[in-house]
Structure formats: structure tokens, C-alpha cells
Amino acid sequence: MTLKVGVIGAGSISESHLQSYASSKEAEIYAICDLNEQRAQDKAKKYHASQVYYDYNELLADENIEAVSICTWNNTHAEIAIAALHAGKHVLVEKPLCKTVEEALLVEQAVKQSGKVLQVGFVRRYATNTAIIKNFIDSNELGEIYYAKASCLRRLGNPGGWFADKERSGGGPLIDLGVHIIDVCWYLMGRPKVKSVSGNTYSKLGNRSNVQNLSFYKAADYDPSKNTVEDLANAVIRFENGASLLVDVSFTLHAKEDKVAVNLYGEKGGAELEPELNLITEKHNTILNAVPQTDSATFDFTQAFQNEIDHFIASVKGDKQTLSPVEDGVEIMKILCGIYESSEKGTEISLEEVKI
Ligand SMILES: NC(=O)c1ccc[n+]([C@@H]2O[C@H](COP(=O)([O-])OP(=O)(O)OC[C@H]3O[C@@H](n4cnc5c(N)ncnc54)[C@H](O)[C@@H]3O)[C@@H](O)[C@H]2O)c1
């Protein structure tokens, strides 16, 4: 039996969900919903969905639908996820899980009450390069990982639109880009309990819509005059086991070029996940840099998305456990909100102090 799926939010990222569902023999794209009627109709036509909705409550009332992907703005994730779970649907919700820790805990409660699967769209967890490194870590090849360092720096890349509207997004590069790299490090470090965070955010450069001769991705409702999110965030995250994670992310920065780097350092070896897979170790008093041989040495977005959707379908069918359950979404929200709070207060805060 194929799984009848509804996709709520028919903007940019819905395309990756829809392509992956369309490539799966186990799923049927049954319904599409968007506030923007044209967008919903276009996607429904392209992916042969039999139903089109403009109000997600109507989609959720459709008893034929067993699972939904939530691909809307961040401010609606919690509300739609909770309603979907109460309507008896399994849920794949895009990252971040939501905007606040309070919302995250309500989603977690709804998952427990409903007994349905909720998978958070931490797509990097499903990437082949992550799986390769995870295998080495699980076999203790790196020993205890005590330090990780992750950067995702755009020199010019504030997408504007809802991304630049704190009310709808919850923040800028930290909640949009930082969520991915913090999560993948935390996952590979073995999900240690977070002790404290110390963060800084800066809004020094604006969205730099004045810059000419360089193009960048712009949200559909881009408006150069609107921007209420930070340009840059950095943080150190301390864990109870003594490990630490250092992170910096930007929408814009006076950097020479864009940069993505994700590195993990253990007692027996190190791993570079991005920009390219590398394993570093020492054998017979000699340092070895080993390059795993794979079809893609870096993060393969399309493949990772297909893996994520396939894993969601298998989890709904009871064949697998999701790799990114709601509990992990809650922990990541505590870290992100903790960093914003630390930045506001100008001091390191223990995670118990995060406002809920
Ligand atoms: N996994 C990834 O790498 C990745 C990449 C990009 C975006 N995202 C996430 O996907 C989500 C959507 O981002 P996007 O870039 O596709 O944005 P988008 O603006 O292109 O699309 C969002 C769509 O949601 C619709 N929408 C908003 N509220 C709605 C509601 N209540 N009911 C129905 N439709 C509603 C909007 O009309 C819009 O068409 C965000 O949470 C974002 O963080 C994830």
C-alpha cells in the first residue's frame, strides 16, 4: 500500500519533498496546500496531486491523508504540526522544529499523545557523507569527540522575504543555517547533554541590497527595505561531558568568499565532514590523512533529501525508527534560543535558564 501524503507549503523547499516523494514507489502525492492559491495549484498540477487546499485545516480533515510534510514558514510549524498530529497524521516538519522552546515542548507533547511519527527535517543527518563518518564514530575510530567546529558563512546571502522577517522566521542565519550545522555536529558527537551556551549576534551590515554585480538567492517576496534579523551569529556550546562546539554563521559578512566547514576532533582521530570528507588519524607514530572514496565527497542535497523522505516513509510504516525525532528538535531549539538569549543578555547562560 502506498502512503498518501499531503504537502503543506508549496514554496521552494516543497520541491525537494515533492521530487523525493514522486521518486518513491511507497508514496503517493495526494494533496497540496498553500495560502498562495496559484502556488498550490501549480505544484498540484506538476505532481498530479488529486486535491488542492488553501487552508491546512481542510487538508488535515481529509481522512485519506496519512502523512504530511510541513514546508511553511517557521512561525507556523508548531501550530500545523500539533494540528496534524491531533488529526492522526504522521509528520515530517522542516527545520527548525519551530521558533521557541515553549512551542517545541508542545509539539513533543502532541507526539506523545498521538503516538504518531514526527520527523524533524534535519536533512544533513540523512546525507551519505554524514552516514560514512557516523559509521567510523560508532566503531570508535575517532575515540571520544571532545571538540567540534562548524562554520557556514555567506558573504552576501540574506534571502529577504520571510527569512528576513523575525516574526515569521524566528531569526536570521542562526536559526536558518546554524540549525543544520549545530545539529549535525551534536548528532555526530553522540547527542551529549548541553550544559551552557555563550553567543553573540550582530546586525551591523543589514541585508546589503545595495551591492551590485553579485547575485544571490532571494525569497519570492523579497523586499530590500525589510530586514529584522541578525547578519552574523557565533557561539560556544558546552556539554556536560566536557566537550565543546564552536560555531559561526552569517547571512552577510566582509568575508572573501562563502565558506562551509564542519570538523570533529576526537582523542583517536578527526573528521572533516564539509566542505569535503576527510579522516585524520595517527598510526605507528605517523599522522595519516585519509580520503574516503565516494561518489560525492561533500553534502549531496538531492541524495540526502531522498534518503530523508525514504526514511520518513519507512518510519511511518514501522520498518525503521526516525533518525531525527521530536526530542532532538526540542534540544536544538534549546540551543538556538539559548544562543539568542545569551547574546541579548551579554553573558553565558546555563541551559536551565533558557526561557520557556
Ligand atoms: N532543509 C533545508 O535545507 C531547507 C532549505 C530551505 C528551507 N527550509 C525550510 O522550509 C520552510 C519553508 O522554506 P521555503 O524556502 O520553502 O519558503 P517559501 O517562502 O519558498 O515557501 C513557504 C510557503 O509556505 C506557505 N505558507 C506559509 N504559511 C502557510 C500556512 N499557514 N498554510 C499554508 N501555506 C503556508 C507560503 O505561502 C509559501 O508558499 C522553512 O521552515 C525553512 O526553514 C529547509
The ligand as a Tripos MOL2 file, in Angstrom:
@<TRIPOS>MOLECULE
LIG
   44    48     1     0     0
SMALL
NO_CHARGES

@<TRIPOS>ATOM
      1 N1         16.0590   21.5230    4.6940 N.am      1 LIG1
      2 C1         16.5780   22.5670    4.0760 C.2       1 LIG1
      3 O1         17.7320   22.5740    3.6840 O.2       1 LIG1
      4 C2         15.7090   23.7790    3.8700 C.ar      1 LIG1
      5 C3         16.0060   24.6700    2.8370 C.ar      1 LIG1
      6 C4         15.1590   25.7730    2.6680 C.ar      1 LIG1
      7 C5         14.0850   25.9620    3.5240 C.ar      1 LIG1
      8 N2         13.8450   25.0820    4.5300 N.ar      1 LIG1
      9 C6         12.7010   25.2810    5.4590 C.3       1 LIG1
     10 O2         11.4980   25.0880    4.7350 O.3       1 LIG1
     11 C7         10.4920   26.0020    5.1860 C.3       1 LIG1
     12 C8          9.9640   26.7840    4.0000 C.3       1 LIG1
     13 O3         11.0140   27.4810    3.3760 O.3       1 LIG1
     14 P1         10.9260   27.9080    1.8280 P.3       1 LIG1
     15 O4         12.2650   28.3860    1.4680 O.co2     1 LIG1
     16 O5         10.2970   26.8210    1.0440 O.co2     1 LIG1
     17 O6          9.9330   29.1530    1.9250 O.3       1 LIG1
     18 P2          8.9240   29.6740    0.7850 P.3       1 LIG1
     19 O7          8.5130   31.0250    1.1870 O.co2     1 LIG1
     20 O8          9.5220   29.4540   -0.5600 O.co2     1 LIG1
     21 O9          7.6750   28.6720    0.9060 O.3       1 LIG1
     22 C9          6.8580   28.6350    2.0530 C.3       1 LIG1
     23 C10         5.4040   28.5120    1.5910 C.3       1 LIG1
     24 O10         4.5840   28.3040    2.7460 O.3       1 LIG1
     25 C11         3.3510   28.9640    2.5110 C.3       1 LIG1
     26 N3          2.6740   29.1420    3.7980 N.ar      1 LIG1
     27 C12         3.0580   29.9080    4.8390 C.ar      1 LIG1
     28 N4          2.1950   29.7810    5.8550 N.ar      1 LIG1
     29 C13         1.2420   28.9030    5.4470 C.ar      1 LIG1
     30 C14         0.0700   28.3450    6.0510 C.ar      1 LIG1
     31 N5         -0.2980   28.6810    7.2980 N.pl3     1 LIG1
     32 N6         -0.6720   27.4760    5.3340 N.ar      1 LIG1
     33 C15        -0.3210   27.1250    4.0700 C.ar      1 LIG1
     34 N7          0.7810   27.6260    3.4430 N.ar      1 LIG1
     35 C16         1.5540   28.4870    4.1350 C.ar      1 LIG1
     36 C17         3.7560   30.2640    1.8240 C.3       1 LIG1
     37 O11         2.6680   30.8400    1.1160 O.3       1 LIG1
     38 C18         4.8800   29.7760    0.8990 C.3       1 LIG1
     39 O12         4.4050   29.4420   -0.3860 O.3       1 LIG1
     40 C19        11.1630   26.8380    6.2680 C.3       1 LIG1
     41 O13        10.8520   26.3130    7.5300 O.3       1 LIG1
     42 C20        12.6500   26.6910    6.0050 C.3       1 LIG1
     43 O14        13.4320   26.8070    7.1780 O.3       1 LIG1
     44 C21        14.6180   23.9840    4.6920 C.ar      1 LIG1
@<TRIPOS>BOND
     1     1     2 1
     2     2     3 2
     3     2     4 1
     4     4     5 ar
     5     4    44 ar
     6     5     6 ar
     7     6     7 ar
     8     7     8 ar
     9     8     9 1
    10     8    44 ar
    11     9    10 1
    12     9    42 1
    13    10    11 1
    14    11    12 1
    15    11    40 1
    16    12    13 1
    17    13    14 1
    18    14    15 2
    19    14    16 1
    20    14    17 1
    21    17    18 1
    22    18    19 2
    23    18    20 1
    24    18    21 1
    25    21    22 1
    26    22    23 1
    27    23    24 1
    28    23    38 1
    29    24    25 1
    30    25    26 1
    31    25    36 1
    32    26    27 ar
    33    26    35 ar
    34    27    28 ar
    35    28    29 ar
    36    29    30 ar
    37    29    35 ar
    38    30    31 1
    39    30    32 ar
    40    32    33 ar
    41    33    34 ar
    42    34    35 ar
    43    36    37 1
    44    36    38 1
    45    38    39 1
    46    40    41 1
    47    40    42 1
    48    42    43 1
@<TRIPOS>SUBSTRUCTURE
     1 LIG1         1 GROUP 0 **** ****
